[in-house]
Amino acid sequence: MATNPPKAKQPTIAVVTGSGGIKTFAAVALYEFLDEAGIVPDLLIGCSGGALMTGLRATGYSPSQMLDLIPEIMKPELYSKIDYRALLGIPGLPFGRFDLSTAILKPDYMKAAHRRLFGERRLEDLDPAVLIQVTDFQTGEGFVLDRGLLSDAVYASGALYPALPLLHLDGRWLVDGAFSSPCPVMEAVKRNIDIIIAITVETRLDAEPGNFLALFNYSQSMCTNLLMKNQMVTAINLHHYEIVQLNMRFDRPVEFWQLDAIPLVLETGRKVVAEKKDQILSAIDNFKGHEYE
């Protein structure tokens, strides 16, 4: 009796886009390559700035449309509406109020921008599947959202407190996912994904920050850089097949409002993708799993 030949098993693929503010637009270069190569991931995972990019990718925005959206996404008013009552509340001055529902910046414009981008789209309805990394502010626990409004999840994942207010969702106060997992590759490892393409952002830090904002960003970046590296090592040690890390390294700080840095961000992304695309293609072509019909 003739037997059917073995059928090559296609690997499952996840794209994980880590935190990094405006620097996560470097992911556009990866999306361009995936479209050109006809590679369709089974799972998209995002954190903080990477959650925004993941949301755009998951809801059908093309790489060129993402680039066109940059002026809207990075409008100065999104990051300049100061909550003066909250500022008064920091030192406990009269008429001031600072608690978990407030922060230095008012979130209204940013939340409205997310609603314009994503409408009423829900995580559980997206294809491919999408996970958004957040952190429970009161317990420090990191976890992923897989249900609910995408606009809420993206906001919560990038809510860098105390700059932006937390999001109260399902009885929890949610804060920036980068506090717990700047590049949540372990979520893909736990789901037995075969090939994980992970975008990480690493920035050289100024040795002597020149102002309060630079010092604040320095402290945040120092913690997230170390956490990202440690978690990546753990994921690589536990993973059963291949993790391709695309590390977007910047030799100078790039703040999230610096639109003039976009050319540098895109150039960095395209350079790193060009160096890694053969590794991605090889990982897919050489996948050893087989199944029989």
C-alpha positions as CSV (number, residue, x, y, z in Angstrom):
1,M,0.0,0.0,0.0
2,A,1.4,3.4,-1.0
3,T,1.9,5.8,1.8
4,N,1.7,9.6,1.6
5,P,5.0,11.4,1.8
6,P,5.6,13.5,4.9
7,K,4.2,17.0,4.7
8,A,6.5,19.7,5.9
9,K,5.1,21.4,9.0
10,Q,5.0,25.1,8.7
11,P,6.5,26.9,11.7
12,T,4.4,29.2,13.8
13,I,5.7,32.7,13.9
14,A,5.4,35.5,16.3
15,V,6.5,39.2,16.0
16,V,7.2,40.8,19.3
17,T,7.7,44.6,19.3
18,G,9.2,46.0,22.4
19,S,9.1,49.4,24.1
20,G,11.0,52.4,22.9
21,G,8.7,55.4,22.3
22,I,9.1,57.0,18.8
23,K,12.0,54.6,18.1
24,T,9.6,51.7,17.7
25,F,8.7,53.2,14.2
26,A,11.9,51.3,13.2
27,A,9.5,48.3,13.1
28,V,8.1,49.6,9.8
29,A,11.2,48.2,8.1
30,L,10.4,44.7,9.4
31,Y,6.7,45.0,8.3
32,E,7.9,46.0,4.8
33,F,10.2,42.9,4.7
34,L,7.5,40.6,5.9
35,D,5.1,41.8,3.3
36,E,7.6,41.5,0.5
37,A,8.5,37.9,1.6
38,G,4.9,36.9,2.1
39,I,5.5,36.0,5.7
40,V,2.3,36.1,7.8
41,P,2.8,35.8,11.6
42,D,0.5,33.8,13.7
43,L,0.8,36.1,16.7
44,L,1.6,39.7,17.3
45,I,2.8,41.0,20.7
46,G,3.5,44.6,21.7
47,C,4.7,46.6,24.7
48,S,4.4,50.4,25.2
49,G,5.5,52.1,21.9
50,G,5.6,48.6,20.4
51,A,2.0,48.1,21.4
52,L,1.0,51.1,19.2
53,M,3.0,49.6,16.3
54,T,1.4,46.2,17.0
55,G,-2.0,47.7,17.0
56,L,-1.5,49.5,13.7
57,R,-0.2,46.3,12.1
58,A,-3.0,44.2,13.5
59,T,-5.7,46.5,12.2
60,G,-4.5,46.6,8.7
61,Y,-2.4,49.7,8.4
62,S,0.3,49.3,5.7
63,P,3.9,50.4,6.4
64,S,3.4,53.4,4.1
65,Q,0.2,54.4,6.0
66,M,2.0,54.1,9.3
67,L,4.6,56.6,8.0
68,D,1.9,58.9,6.9
69,L,0.3,58.7,10.4
70,I,3.5,59.9,12.2
71,P,2.6,63.6,12.2
72,E,-0.8,62.8,13.7
73,I,0.5,60.4,16.2
74,M,3.3,62.7,17.3
75,K,1.3,65.9,17.5
76,P,2.9,68.2,20.2
77,E,-0.5,68.6,21.9
78,L,-0.5,64.9,22.8
79,Y,2.5,65.5,25.0
80,S,2.1,69.1,26.1
81,K,-1.2,69.4,27.9
82,I,0.0,69.8,31.5
83,D,-2.3,69.0,34.4
84,Y,-1.4,72.0,36.6
85,R,-3.7,70.8,39.4
86,A,-1.7,67.5,39.5
87,L,1.6,69.5,39.6
88,L,0.3,71.5,42.6
89,G,-0.5,68.2,44.2
90,I,3.0,66.8,44.0
91,P,4.3,69.1,46.8
92,G,0.9,69.1,48.5
93,L,0.0,72.7,47.6
94,P,-3.5,74.1,48.0
95,F,-5.9,73.2,45.2
96,G,-3.6,70.4,44.1
97,R,-4.5,66.8,43.6
98,F,-2.2,63.9,42.7
99,D,-3.3,60.3,42.9
100,L,-3.5,57.2,40.7
101,S,-6.0,58.9,38.4
102,T,-3.8,61.9,37.7
103,A,-0.4,62.6,36.2
104,I,1.8,65.4,34.9
105,L,0.1,65.3,31.5
106,K,-3.5,65.1,30.6
107,P,-4.3,61.9,28.6
108,D,-7.4,63.1,26.8
109,Y,-5.7,63.9,23.5
110,M,-3.8,60.7,23.4
111,K,-6.8,58.6,24.2
112,A,-8.8,60.3,21.5
113,A,-5.9,59.7,19.0
114,H,-6.0,56.0,19.9
115,R,-9.8,55.9,19.4
116,R,-9.4,57.5,16.0
117,L,-6.8,54.9,15.0
118,F,-8.5,51.8,16.3
119,G,-12.1,52.7,16.7
120,E,-14.1,50.0,18.5
121,R,-11.8,47.1,17.5
122,R,-11.4,44.5,20.2
123,L,-8.4,42.3,20.9
124,E,-10.3,39.1,20.8
125,D,-11.6,39.8,17.3
126,L,-8.2,40.4,15.7
127,D,-6.5,38.1,13.3
128,P,-3.7,37.3,13.7
129,A,-4.0,37.1,17.5
130,V,-2.7,40.1,19.5
131,L,-1.3,40.3,23.0
132,I,-0.5,43.7,24.7
133,Q,1.8,43.8,27.6
134,V,0.8,45.9,30.7
135,T,1.8,46.1,34.4
136,D,-0.4,46.0,37.4
137,F,0.7,49.1,39.3
138,Q,-0.3,47.9,42.7
139,T,1.3,44.5,42.6
140,G,4.1,45.0,40.0
141,E,2.8,41.9,38.1
142,G,3.3,42.0,34.4
143,F,0.7,40.3,32.1
144,V,-0.8,40.6,28.7
145,L,-4.3,41.7,27.6
146,D,-6.0,39.5,25.1
147,R,-9.5,40.9,25.4
148,G,-11.2,44.3,25.4
149,L,-10.8,47.5,23.4
150,L,-7.5,47.7,21.5
151,S,-7.4,51.5,22.1
152,D,-7.5,50.9,25.9
153,A,-4.9,48.3,25.8
154,V,-2.5,50.4,23.7
155,Y,-2.9,53.4,26.0
156,A,-2.4,51.3,29.2
157,S,0.7,49.6,27.7
158,G,2.3,53.1,27.2
159,A,1.1,54.9,30.3
160,L,4.5,55.9,31.6
161,Y,3.5,57.1,35.1
162,P,3.9,59.7,36.5
163,A,4.0,61.4,33.1
164,L,0.7,59.8,32.0
165,P,-2.2,58.6,34.3
166,L,-2.8,54.9,34.8
167,L,-5.8,53.2,33.3
168,H,-8.3,51.6,35.6
169,L,-9.5,48.4,34.0
170,D,-11.3,45.5,35.4
171,G,-10.5,46.5,39.0
172,R,-6.8,47.0,38.3
173,W,-4.7,50.1,37.8
174,L,-2.6,49.5,34.7
175,V,0.7,51.1,33.9
176,D,3.3,50.9,31.1
177,G,4.2,47.4,30.2
178,A,7.9,48.3,30.0
179,F,8.0,48.3,33.8
180,S,7.6,44.5,33.8
181,S,8.6,43.3,30.4
182,P,10.0,45.8,27.9
183,C,10.1,43.1,25.1
184,P,7.7,40.3,26.1
185,V,9.3,37.5,24.3
186,M,8.4,35.1,27.1
187,E,4.7,35.3,26.1
188,A,5.6,33.8,22.8
189,V,7.9,31.2,24.4
190,K,5.0,30.1,26.8
191,R,2.8,29.6,23.7
192,N,5.3,27.3,22.0
193,I,5.8,29.6,19.0
194,D,8.5,28.1,16.8
195,I,10.1,31.3,15.4
196,I,10.1,34.5,17.4
197,I,11.1,37.7,15.7
198,A,11.8,40.2,18.5
199,I,12.3,43.9,18.0
200,T,14.2,45.5,20.9
201,V,15.3,49.1,21.3
202,E,18.5,50.0,23.0
203,T,19.7,53.6,23.4
204,R,23.1,54.9,24.6
205,L,22.4,56.9,27.7
206,D,23.9,60.3,28.3
207,A,26.4,60.1,31.2
208,E,25.2,63.4,32.6
209,P,21.6,64.3,31.8
210,G,21.2,68.0,31.5
211,N,17.7,68.6,32.8
212,F,14.9,66.9,34.8
213,L,13.2,65.4,31.7
214,A,16.5,63.9,30.5
215,L,17.2,62.6,34.0
216,F,13.7,61.0,34.2
217,N,14.2,59.3,30.8
218,Y,17.7,58.2,31.8
219,S,16.4,56.4,34.9
220,Q,13.6,54.7,32.9
221,S,15.9,53.6,30.1
222,M,18.5,52.3,32.4
223,C,16.0,50.0,34.1
224,T,14.2,48.9,31.0
225,N,17.5,48.2,29.1
226,L,18.7,45.9,31.9
227,L,15.4,44.2,32.3
228,M,15.1,43.6,28.5
229,K,18.6,42.0,28.3
230,N,18.0,39.7,31.2
231,Q,14.6,38.6,30.0
232,M,15.9,38.0,26.5
233,V,18.7,35.7,27.8
234,T,16.1,33.7,29.8
235,A,13.8,33.4,26.7
236,I,16.7,32.2,24.5
237,N,17.7,29.6,27.1
238,L,14.1,28.3,27.3
239,H,13.1,28.4,23.7
240,H,13.1,25.2,21.7
241,Y,13.7,26.6,18.2
242,E,14.9,30.1,17.2
243,I,14.6,33.7,18.4
244,V,15.7,36.3,15.9
245,Q,16.5,39.5,17.8
246,L,16.4,42.7,15.8
247,N,18.1,45.1,18.2
248,M,17.6,48.7,17.2
249,R,20.5,50.5,18.7
250,F,20.7,54.3,18.9
251,D,23.9,56.1,19.7
252,R,22.0,59.1,21.1
253,P,18.8,59.6,23.1
254,V,15.7,60.1,20.9
255,E,12.8,61.6,22.8
256,F,9.2,60.7,21.8
257,W,8.4,64.2,20.6
258,Q,11.4,64.6,18.3
259,L,9.9,64.3,14.8
260,D,13.2,65.4,13.2
261,A,14.6,62.0,14.4
262,I,12.2,60.0,12.3
263,P,14.7,59.6,9.4
264,L,17.3,58.3,11.8
265,V,14.7,55.8,13.3
266,L,13.7,54.5,9.8
267,E,17.3,54.3,8.6
268,T,18.2,52.3,11.8
269,G,15.3,49.9,11.2
270,R,16.1,49.3,7.6
271,K,19.8,48.7,8.4
272,V,19.0,46.1,11.1
273,V,16.4,44.3,9.0
274,A,18.8,44.1,6.1
275,E,21.3,42.4,8.4
276,K,18.8,40.0,9.8
277,K,16.4,39.1,6.9
278,D,18.6,36.1,5.8
279,Q,18.5,34.7,9.3
280,I,14.7,35.0,9.4
281,L,14.3,33.3,6.0
282,S,16.8,30.6,6.9
283,A,14.9,29.9,10.2
284,I,11.7,29.3,8.2
285,D,13.3,27.3,5.4
286,N,15.2,25.0,7.8
287,F,12.4,24.4,10.2
288,K,12.8,20.6,10.9
289,G,9.3,19.7,12.1
290,H,7.2,17.3,10.0
291,E,3.7,15.9,10.3
292,Y,2.1,13.0,8.5
293,E,-1.3,13.2,6.8
